Amino acid sequence: MIMDCSKYVGKCVCGREHTLETKMVVVEYGATAKFEEYMEAVGLAGKRRAVVYDSNIYALTEGKHVKADQEIVLPSQGLRSEDVLIEDMMKQLDNIEVIVAYGAGTIMDFGRYPAYKLGIPFVAVPTLASSDGFTADICSVILEGQKKSIPMVAPVLVVADLDIIKGAPKRLVASGVNDILSKYISLVDWKISHIVDGEYYCPMVADLSAHALQIMRKAADDWAAGGEPDHEAMTMAQMESGLTMQLLHHSRAASGAEHLMAHLVEMKPPRFENAEGIHGECVGVGTFACCKEYHRLAKKTPKAKKFEPLTREWITEKFGERLADGIVKENENDVLGTFDPQNIVDHWDEIVELINTIPSVEEMEGLYKAINAKYLPEHIGIDPALGDEMLHISAAIRNRLTLVRMERVLDFE
């Protein structure tokens, strides 16, 4: 399947004009065999290219590598999306005109970050469908020790070979399902923020994210019922979700309160030092926690209370001295202080209606169990005793309005 990206660009009903850097997305069996054909179609044929792999992927994809003027094979051990590591790799680049990142989520940042810094095109060859970052223009990278999502470049071309992707371990397939099921939360968070704070909202982009969710949910249900994973459908869901980030130039349609759990795990503040898990697994834990919390709140009646900024003392207690400065800076202009908390109370019936679009706790747990997905704190090394506060701690990582963050200005009867 080749995705027609052009249908999403241009003047939109939201009043904005959307653009996409990605010209073509290919999701097919045997796609790498036609790689040169696709490169020519997007105007990148003949340009001097570096192809970046990690050592595991390089070995596992032997026979399916793509033509390169320069190959860079990074050691898999200890590889992570961190500015220091990426900039060290950039020193190896030899007069390159295009970067091809061949691998999973981490290796993509070793393509998009240098491409952005050097002002050259970036091409993605994903080997997993475990996250939706392949078609995004956001780079989630550790900067000076703190996890940040920053604007970078999106791939001009994505070539996903299903012959490679179908070989992924089931754990990684389940992680990919988790990453897309999170849209149950992120879309609700976005709509609530639009209602109470007037945050920009695009129905077309929201519909695209919801369509990705619909595709993945059907594939997950079929898999849970005893079928084989539908790798084509699952991969297309990831690609569609990633495009929403390009269209908005931020991750609002794809990432809400639930995604901050992944950042919490990567940052490892006090009491979370033993937390670990791949991105989708951590997001799955966040999604299930939000599912429980949001449905709990829907049964209550809130009263507004005065906004109070997070204190340095609270931040230091929860994040430690190592991370405190970054969290303080992130929350300097707290979005909670930009509107009247009474707006939340006045629109509570609408908010409850939105919460009721999220599947029940029992339904979500049944699906997670059926596909052997991670969804509980202890599944990713978090003490279950921290379950009641982990969402509220993680909400401080990003100054983004979510229902979890709104709880700071609400009292519930």
Number of C-alpha atoms within 10 A of each C-alpha: 13 12 15 12 16 12 7 18 13 12 11 14 10 13 8 13 13 16 16 23 19 23 17 21 23 22 23 18 16 15 20 21 13 12 22 14 13 20 19 11 13 13 11 20 15 11 14 15 24 24 23 25 27 20 15 14 18 19 12 13 14 9 8 15 18 16 12 14 12 17 16 17 17 18 11 14 9 7 13 17 21 20 17 12 13 19 14 10 16 16 8 12 16 12 11 17 18 23 26 27 28 27 21 21 24 18 25 27 25 28 29 29 27 22 24 16 12 13 12 14 24 28 27 27 28 25 23 24 30 29 25 25 27 31 29 29 30 24 23 20 21 19 14 12 14 21 20 17 17 16 19 20 27 32 29 20 26 28 25 30 25 22 16 18 21 18 13 15 10 14 17 19 26 23 26 28 29 30 29 30 25 26 26 24 29 27 22 23 26 24 23 24 21 15 18 20 18 11 13 13 17 19 12 15 25 21 14 19 26 22 15 26 25 16 18 26 20 14 22 26 15 15 17 18 12 10 11 11 19 16 22 19 19 24 28 23 28 26 25 25 30 26 29 28 26 24 23 21 19 17 23 20 29 29 22 30 28 30 26 24 28 23 22 25 23 21 20 17 21 15 13 19 14 13 21 18 16 19 22 30 28 30 31 30 26 28 30 25 22 24 23 16 16 22 17 12 16 17 11 12 13 19 14 19 14 13 17 11 14 15 11 13 11 12 19 18 13 19 25 16 13 13 20 20 15 17 19 17 11 15 18 11 12 18 16 23 13 10 13 16 22 17 13 25 17 14 13 19 13 15 22 17 12 19 22 14 11 20 14 15 17 11 10 18 17 13 17 21 12 15 22 14 24 25 23 22 22 15 17 18 15 19 16 12 10 14 15 11 9 21 22 18 20 23 23 23 24 19 17 20 23 22 24 21 21 18 18 18 19 19 12 11 8
